[in-house]
Amino acid sequence: MKPQEEIKFNKTKQGKKVTALVISEPFKPPSDIFLATTPFISGHRITQVIGTTFGLVVRSRGLGQNIWAFFRSWAGGEIKVYTQLFEQVRAQALQRLGEHAKSLGANAVVSVGFDTSEMGRAMTEVLAYGTAVIVEPDTHHAQPVELH
C-alpha cells in the first residue's frame, strides 16, 4: 500500500493560499514481509540468507516548496513541508525495499537502514537497505542463562 498524496490549500492570515503536501494515510509496515532494524526477528530463526536488498527513491522538491522553505527557515523551527515530504519518501523507500526482497524470494529483511544524499540543490535520494532472508518461527524455547 503506497501512501496517497493529496494537495491541500490552506489559507494563511494574509488570505493567501499556500500549497502543502499532505500524506492522507500514515505509513503502515507491510503485513506480508518482516522489516527489522535488528539483525534478527524475535521469535524466528533465519534459515537462509539471500543477500542485499534495497529500495530507492529520488524525489525533486518543487520550486514553490523551496521558496516557502527558504522563507520559513528565516523564522526558525520545523519546516513541515519538508518533514511531510521526507516521511512520504521514506515510506516509499521501505515499500520498494519490501517489494525487492519479495522478488528475491525473501520473507524478511533484517538490519534495515537508511541513507540519504542530495543530488544538485533540488533533488534528494533516499535509500532503504538491508539483508533479505528467509525466516521461520522458532519452536525451540530459549534456555535460561546461569551466571556463576
Secondary structure, DSSP 8 states (H G I E B T S, - for coil): ----EEEEEEE-TTS-EEEEEEESS-----SSSEE-SSSS-TTEEEEEEEEEEEEEEEEE--HHHHHHHHHHHHH-S--HHHHHHHHHHHHHHHHHHHHHHHHTT-SEEEEEEEEEEEETTTEEEEEEEEEEEEEEE--S--------
